[in-house]
Amino acid sequence: MAGRLHIAPMDLERLLPDLRLEATPLTSPNLAPRQPLSMVRLAAGRPTLATAFWGLTPPWLKVLDHAPHCARAESLETRPMFREAFAARRCLIPASGIYVWKPQPRMKQPFLVTRADRGPLLLAGLWCRYHTSLTEFADSCALVTVATPPLLTPLSDRLPALIDASAARRWLDPATPLEQARALLSPAPGELLGAFPVSRRVNDPRHQEWACGYPTGPMLRATPAQENP
């Protein structure tokens, strides 16, 4: 499960050339749920960067602590919490990595999952809007998770689904048939991702130094033989 994100500065306009900036991109070396983050949604026909609360808060939600920060891809069309957003309000969360914790006998070792080439990630998400008045509103979002690629299953059984930049508009567009949107939610190719251990300082979300995401050991990644069995 994705409980923490690493969001470094990135060239989003190069990644998504038609991107319109509605808000300043937010960065964090150690972003926990229930904090603001940047999301990309479709607005007036264009991918648009906006700010949202990380934790899906539909208008009927009574307890903020119950706002889910992740949604399992398998339950998007069966759970009322996610069904409408999956059909009409899909988004992307730009990130540079996802923190996961590997169980060990005496403690959990944090790892940072990134692209093997350390490029940016576009994480699949859902968003919703809650109107606080006729003119004021708050947006929120949740990540969509899928099964982890086999190489990384010792670290975590779930990771956010990755959407390739070439498929970004299809994912964002509510006119895309649901079966096509669903088909984009699959585990990442084994050669795409890697993971390396990081300092346990990341365990505390109050630690906001970029050193939280520095490697403390080699990257775990697929070898050529694993990539082409």
Secondary structure in CASP SS format (residue, H / E / C, confidence):
PFRMAT SS
TARGET T0000
AUTHOR 0000-0000-0000
METHOD secondary structure of the structure
MODEL  1
M C 1.00
A C 1.00
G C 1.00
R E 1.00
L E 1.00
H E 1.00
I E 1.00
A C 1.00
P C 1.00
M C 1.00
D C 1.00
L H 1.00
E H 1.00
R H 1.00
L H 1.00
L C 1.00
P C 1.00
D C 1.00
L C 1.00
R E 1.00
L E 1.00
E C 1.00
A C 1.00
T C 1.00
P C 1.00
L C 1.00
T C 1.00
S E 1.00
P E 1.00
N E 1.00
L E 1.00
A C 1.00
P C 1.00
R C 1.00
Q C 1.00
P E 1.00
L E 1.00
S E 1.00
M E 1.00
V E 1.00
R E 1.00
L E 1.00
A E 1.00
A C 1.00
G C 1.00
R E 1.00
P E 1.00
T E 1.00
L E 1.00
A E 1.00
T E 1.00
A E 1.00
F E 1.00
W E 1.00
G C 1.00
L C 1.00
T C 1.00
P C 1.00
P C 1.00
W C 1.00
L C 1.00
K C 1.00
V C 1.00
L H 1.00
D H 1.00
H H 1.00
A C 1.00
P C 1.00
H C 1.00
C E 1.00
A E 1.00
R E 1.00
A H 1.00
E H 1.00
S H 1.00
L C 1.00
E C 1.00
T C 1.00
R C 1.00
P H 1.00
M H 1.00
F H 1.00
R H 1.00
E H 1.00
A H 1.00
F H 1.00
A H 1.00
A H 1.00
R C 1.00
R E 1.00
C E 1.00
L E 1.00
I E 1.00
P E 1.00
A E 1.00
S C 1.00
G E 1.00
I E 1.00
Y E 1.00
V E 1.00
W E 1.00
K E 1.00
P E 1.00
Q C 1.00
P C 1.00
R C 1.00
M C 1.00
K E 1.00
Q E 1.00
P E 1.00
F E 1.00
L E 1.00
V E 1.00
T E 1.00
R E 1.00
A C 1.00
D C 1.00
R C 1.00
G C 1.00
P C 1.00
L E 1.00
L E 1.00
L E 1.00
A E 1.00
G E 1.00
L E 1.00
W E 1.00
C E 1.00
R E 1.00
Y E 1.00
H E 1.00
T C 1.00
S C 1.00
L C 1.00
T C 1.00
E C 1.00
F E 1.00
A E 1.00
D E 1.00
S E 1.00
C E 1.00
A E 1.00
L E 1.00
V E 1.00
T E 1.00
V E 1.00
A E 1.00
T C 1.00
P C 1.00
P H 1.00
L H 1.00
L H 1.00
T C 1.00
P C 1.00
L C 1.00
S C 1.00
D C 1.00
R E 1.00
L E 1.00
P E 1.00
A C 1.00
L E 1.00
I C 1.00
D C 1.00
A H 1.00
S H 1.00
A H 1.00
A H 1.00
R H 1.00
R H 1.00
W H 1.00
L H 1.00
D C 1.00
P C 1.00
A C 1.00
T C 1.00
P C 1.00
L H 1.00
E H 1.00
Q H 1.00
A H 1.00
R H 1.00
A H 1.00
L C 1.00
L C 1.00
S C 1.00
P C 1.00
A C 1.00
P C 1.00
G C 1.00
E C 1.00
L C 1.00
L E 1.00
G E 1.00
A E 1.00
F E 1.00
P E 1.00
V C 1.00
S C 1.00
R H 1.00
R H 1.00
V H 1.00
N H 1.00
D C 1.00
P C 1.00
R C 1.00
H C 1.00
Q C 1.00
E C 1.00
W H 1.00
A H 1.00
C H 1.00
G H 1.00
Y C 1.00
P C 1.00
T C 1.00
G C 1.00
P C 1.00
M C 1.00
L E 1.00
R E 1.00
A C 1.00
T C 1.00
P H 1.00
A H 1.00
Q H 1.00
E H 1.00
N C 1.00
P C 1.00
END
